[in-house]
Amino acid sequence: MPDPLVLVPGLDGTGLLFYRQVPFLERRFQVATHRLRDDATRIEELVADLHLRVEVVAPGGEPVTLVGESFGGALSLSYALAHPERVARLVIVNSFPYFGPQARLWLGYHLLRSTPWGMMRLVRQMTAWRMHSPHTGREEIRRFHQLMRATTRNGYLSRLRMLRQYDVRSQLPRIQVPVLYLASDRDHLVPSVEQARLMASLTPHATMRVLAGHGHICLIAPDVDLGSILDEWTATR
């Protein structure tokens, strides 16, 4: 039986944006995609939900690999701190141990509250150049917009509220499993490289890798293969 692996999504919460990576990861892992609950009010609730998912994926109690992207990276780190016995390794993509620019977070939250939800597709189209890798093709970006129809305003707002209190910097030395921090060097949403360096410096068994030429939404880009990246990483350990 392949080792279990759970994919933990970012702010969108749907898990649908892992579609390109699932076939690559299934070469080696038993892959499950997690969806975030939109009505949760605290990150501890999402940790509890993820624990239920892990218990379904690995009912024998074996530890799983967690792959968390952006907000999902924050959730995966929080889960590893709460349930270290259930984690074999972590892969954290374009994430952070805390969200530093609180004014920017506050502004984003209130803009999202005031913007008509029907206009969000237009907003995403206008900001695509800031979010996607420059070489991501039009078809992939079109599919991205289609999949994002499954998102909800309440889900985004609840997760943005959680980030106001999120800070695991002082707890990262407690994580004793191998961690791979992946950071896009053209990420205009999160200072991913800077944050990955910080997290790697605080985590005992960490490796950092820069995804050169990529933006924040890198997992739908044509040249990112998490399966191969994990194979290379585990081979070097």
Stockholm file with secondary structure:
# STOCKHOLM 1.0

chainA/1-237         MPDPLVLVPGLDGTGLLFYRQVPFLERRFQVATHRLRDDATRIEELVADLHLRVEVVAPGGEPVTLVGESFGGALSLSYALAHPERVARLVIVNSFPYFGPQARLWLGYHLLRSTPWGMMRLVRQMTAWRMHSPHTGREEIRRFHQLMRATTRNGYLSRLRMLRQYDVRSQLPRIQVPVLYLASDRDHLVPSVEQARLMASLTPHATMRVLAGHGHICLIAPDVDLGSILDEWTATR
#=GR chainA/1-237 SS CCEEEEEECCTTCSSGGGTTHHHHHTTTEEEEECCCCTTCCSHHHHHHHHHHHHHHHCTTCCCEEEEEETHHHHHHHHHHHHCGGGEEEEEEESCCSBCCCHHHHHHHHHHHHHSCGGGHHHHHHHTHHHHBCTTCCHHHHHHHHHHGGGCCHHHHHHHHHHHTTCBCGGGGGGCCSCEEEEEETTCSSSCHHHHHHHHHHHSTTEEEEEETTCCSBCTTSTTCCHHHHHHHHHHHC
#=GC SS_cons         CCEEEEEECCTTCSSGGGTTHHHHHTTTEEEEECCCCTTCCSHHHHHHHHHHHHHHHCTTCCCEEEEEETHHHHHHHHHHHHCGGGEEEEEEESCCSBCCCHHHHHHHHHHHHHSCGGGHHHHHHHTHHHHBCTTCCHHHHHHHHHHGGGCCHHHHHHHHHHHTTCBCGGGGGGCCSCEEEEEETTCSSSCHHHHHHHHHHHSTTEEEEEETTCCSBCTTSTTCCHHHHHHHHHHHC
//
